[in-house]
Amino acid sequence: MHFLKWLYPGMKLKRWLLLFSLGVIAVSIGLAVVFNYKYVGALEETIFKMVYLATGKFYYTVTVIVGISVVTLGLLVMMFATRQIIRSVISVIIPDGSERLVELIFQKRKLNRGPSVVVIGGGTGLSVLLRGIKSVTSNVSAVVTVADDGGSSGRIREDLGIIPPGDLRNCLVALADTEPLMEKLFQHRFGGTGNLSGHSFGNLFIAAMTEVLGDVEQALRESSKVLKVRGQVLPASTDTLRLVAEMTDGTVVEGESRIPLAGKRIKKLSIRPAQATPVKAALEAIQEADACILGPGSLYTSVLPNLLVEGIADALRQSQAVKIYICNVMTQPGETDNYTASQHVKAIFDHVGPGIIDYVVVNVEGVACTLQQTYASQGAYPVQADIEELQALGVKVVEANLISETNLVRHDPVKLSRTIMTMVYQLKASSERMKLLDYYLIGENIKELKD
């Protein structure tokens, strides 16, 4: 029954099979006309004679039965021939066989019809969400922070003068539809004590592509082809940004990697250069999106740096997309100590103004006591979902069980993506119904004016 999968809705093959059948019918009729029906008549006469010799009577319905049998046989032959042609082509292109191809085609068609989603952030939180969303839609764009100045990314940034590739690499891998070995290769870090020690191969690959092509956006597009990425990965800006945090005690800390280490409460975050140029494709993706999602990720070093790039926050405000903020599960020492969910949202509004968040998704699933103790020893605690305070900020709240507990407390990609995409589909359907209602009311008003 595997062959029947080619007839699934959305495969865009049935129309061509129908056209092929019509072509065969046209050829058959044409041949009959060319030969003046004499061969068809002779065949029918032969059938009558055989029936008469066998039964001593004429049964005209026999010709109908024979005709249907011939048509059925012809269809079976057509299907078998089509199947053999497909298998012959597949055996060369995809050695895994037709089962793999039909699944790929069906999956591709389904994912291409998914909603357009833009995810804005950075760090491991962003890649966790992307891993879940790519199974629902391929119309996904990741707008990624470029303010990282630590580790392999920081060294490449200082040595080559390009934007740090670390978070971009993680997003590429998260959206990749490729062999596990390729994913392991991109995430591999060199050991030893030499200059390559600690560098990620993926970071070096993106850096090399950037130098060869002379453009980081083009380098990411070509890297996406290598990894067969579903969607696109975009930097918020191609400028080399640096974060500057003013603390509540008046001190100033510069550098993404140094801010959490200061151990002080952040009053205000800014970027240098202040007038960083946004990537045009990122603005276009936001404008055309059905949903724009902020986070999950470090509030001050992953989410806010993108919003501080000139034009990003304004594009969000002007977009007709539903805007969703995914609040972190745990507080982050040095960034959001003792922050509740509403304080996360308030920090965003204080920096870029309201109008960029419609819904806040908060986790209400309890964290195991043993894990709470482990995190507490590091100064991290579960984020309190203060629903009334959130609503007072003018946002709607969605409560869900979102965490995956192993030795770490993080968002579960399946639970998170399922929650988000359910919201997106429901809100999109509601929006379409409202548009239809608006059109109906406008029509009724026009009718009343005419009357």
N, C-alpha and C positions, 0 to 999 in steps of 0.2 A: 504493500500500500504506500510505500515511500514515494512512488511516482506521482501519487495524487497530491502531494505537497505542492507541486508546481501549479496546482489549480486553486491554492489558497487565495483569499481576498488580498488585494494589494500587491500581488506578485507582478501584475502587468504583463501576463503571458497569455491569459485566456483570449484576449482580443486578437492576438496574432494567430493563435490556434484556430479561432473562428474564421479569420481571414484566409488562412491556409486551406481550411475546409471549403470555403466558398470558391477559392481558386480551383480546387480539384473538381467541384461540381461544374464550374464554368467550362473547364477542359472537357469533362465528360459530355456535357450538352453539345459543345462545339464539335466533338468527334462524331456524335450521333447525327448532327446536321450535315457534316461533311459526307458521311456515308449514307445519307438519305434514309436513315433508320432501318435499312434493309438487314443489317446484321442483328440489330435488336429484335426486329420482327422475326428473323429466322430463329433466334434463340428462343423467343416466346413460343413459336410454332413447335419447336423441338420439345419444349417442356410439356405442351399440350399433348403431343403424340405419346410421350413417355407415360404421362398420367393416364391416357386413354388405354394404352396397351396394358398397364398394370391393373386398372380398375374397371375398364370397359365403359367409363363415363368421363364427361368433361367437367372438371372442377376449376372454375375461373379464379377462385380465391387462392388456388395454388400459386399462381403467378405473383399475387400480392405477397404471399409468404416468402417465395423465393427472392422477390425484389428486396424485402426487408432484410433477409438473410445476407444478400449481397452487400447492401448498404452497411450492415453491421460489420461484415468481414472487412469492407473497405476502411471503415473507421478504425478497426483494430490494427489493420496494417499501417495506416497513417500514424497512429499513436506509437506503434512499435518502431517504425522508421524514425519518427521524431526523437524517440527515446534513445535510439542507437546513435543518432547524429549528435545529440547532446552529450552522451557518454563519451563519444569519440573526441569531442572538443575538450571536455572536462579532463579526460585522462592526460592531456598534454598540459593544460593550464594549471589544474589543481590535482596533483597525484592522490590527495586524500579521497577523491571521488565525489560523486554527485550529491551524496548526503550532506557533505560539508558545504558544497556550493549552494544547494537549495536553502540551507539554514542561513548562510551568509546573505543571500538575496532577500529572504524573508525578513531577517533581522534589520538589514539596511533599509528596506522599504518602511518598516515599522518605525525605526528610530528617526528617519528623515521626516516623518509626519509628527514627531513630538514637538512640544512647545519650545519656544526660544527662551533660553535661560542664561542670564549673566551672573556669574559668581565673583564677588569682589573680596580680596583678602590676601592671605599669604600664610606661610608656615605649614605645619602638618595638618592643621584643622581644615584648610582649604582642600588639600589633596584627599582627605577622608571623604568630604562631601562629593567631590568630583568622581570618585570611584563608584559611588552609589548612583549618581545622576546619569552617568554615561550608559547605564543599562536601561534607561527609560527614554532618553532622547540624545541624538547626536548634534542637535542645535544648541550647543552649549559653548559659552565663551568665558574663559577665566581671565579676569583682570587682576594682575599680580603686582604686589609691592616690589619696589626695586631699591629699598633703603638698607638692605642687609650689608653689614660691614665686618662680619666675623667669619671665622673658619675659612674653608676653601673659597667661598664666594667673595669674602673680603679680600683675600690675597689676590685673586684674579682681578678684582675691581681696582686694587692699588697698582698692580703690575702692568695691566693692559689698558686701564682707563675706560673700561666698559661697564655696563650695568651688571650687578651681581647676578649670576645665572642660577643660584641654588633653588630658590622657590619656583622659578620658571621650569627647571628640570623636574622637580617633584610633581608639578602639574602636568607636564608632558607625559611622565610615566603613569600618573593616575588616570589619564584619559587614553592611554595607549591601548590598542587592540593588536598586540603582537606577541611573539613567542616569549615565554618566561625567561629564557636565556638573555634575550635582548634587554629586558627590564633589569635583570641582575647586572648586566654589563653597565647600563647607564647609572645604576646606583652604587657600583663598585668604588670603593675608596682604596687608594694605593697605600701600602704599608711602607716599612723601612724608615730611614732617617734622612733621606735625600730631599731634594727640592720638590719631588712629586708626593712626598709623604703627606697624607691627609686629604689630598685632592680627590674629588670625585671624577670618574671618567666622563660622566654626563656633563659636568661643568666645563671640563676641558673641551669636549666635543662642541658644545654651544659656543664657547669662546673661539675655537678654531673656525667654525662656520661663520661667525660674525666677522672675523678678520678676512676670510676668503671672499665673502660676499659684500663686505663693507656696510652691512645694515643688519641690525639685530632683529628687526621684524622679519626680514627675509630669511635670516638664519633660523628663526623659530618656525617659519612655514616649512622650510626644507627639513628641519629636524622632525617636524610633525609627520612628514611623509615617511621618513625612516621608521618611525614608531607606529605608523598607521593610527594617528590620533583622531579620536572622534571629537569634532568641534575644533576650537582654536584657543591658543594660549597667547595672551597679549600683556606686555608690560604696561603699567599705568602711565609711565613716561619713559622716554629713552635718555633723559638726563640722569646723571649720577647724583642721586639724592642723598642728603644726610639729615638725620633726625636731630632735633634740638628740643630738649625737655626743660621747662622751667618748673622747679619744684615749689612746694608751698612755703618752704623756708627761704626762698629767694635765690637759691643756687641754680646754676644752669649746667646741664649735662648734655654733651654732644656725642652722638653715635648710637646706633640701634643696639649694639651689643653691650654698651656701657650703661644704658638707662636702667635696666632691671637690677644691675649690680649696685646702683647707688643706694638702694634700700630706703628711698624716700617717696613721699606721696607726690604724684604728678599734678601740677596745676594747669599747665598748658603745654601743648605739643605743637611744634612748627617744623617746616622743612626748609632746607637750603639747597638750591635757590628757591625763594618763595614763589616765584613766577614760573615754576616748572611747566614745560610744555606737555600737554596730554597727548597720548597716541590717538590719532584720528579714528582708527578702527575701533578703539575701545569706546569712544563717545558714540559712534554709530551703532555699536552692539547694544549699548544701553538704551538708545532711542528706539530701537526696533524690537526690544525684548518683550516677552510676555511676563517675565518675572525677573527681578533683580534681587540677588541675595547677598547680604553682608555677613561675612564670617562663615563658619566659626574660626576663631584664631585670636591671637594676642590683640587686645583692644588697642593699645597704644603703638605697637610695633608691627602689626600686620594689617589691621582694618583701617584705622585712621590715616596712616600715611597715604593710602590711595585717595581718600576723600579730600585730603589737603592739596592734591594736585589740581591746579587751576582748571575748572571746567567739569570735573568729575561730579562733584556734588550738585552743581547746577543742572547737569544732564540728567541726574537722578530725579531731581525735583520736577523737571519738565517731562520726563518719560511717563507714558500712560501705563507702564508696567506696574504690577503689584510689587511693593518693596518689602522684603522680609529680612529681619535681623535675627540671626541665630546666636543666642546668648551662650557663652561658655559654660561648661559644666562645673569647672573648678576655678577658684580665684588663682591669680598668678602672682607669686611673690615679686615685689619690686615694681609691679604695674597696677594690679587691681586688688591690693590687700583689703580684705573685709568688704569688698564691693558687693552690693546686691544687684539683681538683674536691672532694676530701674536706674541704678547709678551707672551701669554700663551705657544704657541708652542716653541718659542725661549728659554723660561725657561727650557722646557723639554730637548731640544737639548743641552743647556749649561750644564746640569747635566749628561746626559747619552749618548750624541752624536746623530748624525743623523741616518737615516735608520730605524727608528721604527714607522714612520708615513708616510702613502701614501696619505691619504685624511683627510681633516678637515671639519667637519660638523658645520656650523655656523647658528645661528638663525637670520632671517632678518624680523621677524614679530615685529611690533611695540608694545611697552608696554604702557598700559593706563596711562594717565597723573596722575590720582589719585594714582595709584600704584607706579609710579616713584617718586612721592613726598614722599610717605610713606618710600620707600627704601632709598631715598636721606637723610632722617632724620637719617638713621642708617649708612650712609656713603657708600651705595651700589648703583651702576648705571649700566644701560644696557651695556654689552660688545660690543664695536664697532667692526663690521666685516670689517676690513681693508684688502680687498681682494688682492690688488696688493702686499702689504707687505707679506702676507701669501704665495703667489705664488713665491715671491722672495726667500723664504726659501726652495723652491723645493718641495712643497706639492700642491696637487690639492684641490680645494675648492668646497664644495657642499653647496649651499644656500637653506634654507628651513624655512617654518613657523612651529615652533616646540613648542611654549609655551602654557601652560594651565593657564589661569588667574582666580583665585578665590580671596582669600585674600592674596595669595602668587604668585610669578612669578617663575614657574618651568617648566621643560620639561614635555610635555604631553606624557604619556607612549605609547599611540596608535600612535600619529603622529611621535614620535621619532623612535619607532620600525619599523613602516611602511617605513620610510625613509631609515633606516639602512638596513633592510632586502631587500628592492628593490635594493639598491646598491650592496649588497652581491650577490643576484641572477644574476644581470646584469653583474657584474664583473666576477663571476664564469663562466657564459655562454661565456663571451668574452675570458676568459682564455682557456676554452675548445676549442673554435674555433681557437685560436692561436696555441694550441698544434697540432690540426689536420693540420693546415697550415704548421707547422714545419715538421711534419711527411711527408707531401706531398712534401715539398721542399727537404727534405733529400732523399726521394725516387727518385725525379727527378735528383738530383745530382749524386746519385749512378748509375742511368740509363745512364747519360751522361758519367760517368767514364767508364762504361762497353763498351759504344759505341766507 
